[in-house]
Amino acid sequence: MSDIKINGSSLEVPQQLKSTNKAADKGAGESGAGGFDAALNEAFTKVNAIQQEADKAVADLTKGGDVTNAVMAMQKADMSFQLMVEVRNRLLTAYDEVMRMQV
């Protein structure tokens, strides 16, 4: 599995970003909308898990845990949330453009 290195910490590259040809990856019976829906649900689930890890790290910090782990978890959660918001913004922009198209 490939990693992206950012200031010495590694972040996992999602499988959706590794694949360049989605149509080749899908089975013949699988619909395009189902694949997109599943990808979004998986992304939201991962962001939620990262947020929960950050909450746990902060709770551990209040009990005398490591400050570095808490800060790293919070930064990772912040970055993943910002990415999710940016993806949402891009999807809304694309939707608006499609709705403005004349048929």
Secondary structure by P-SEA (a helix, b strand, c coil): cbbbbcccbbbbcccccccccccccccccccaaaaaaaaaaaaaaaaaaaaaaaaaaaaaaaacccaaaaaaaaaaaaaaaaaaaaaaaaaaaaaaaaaaccc
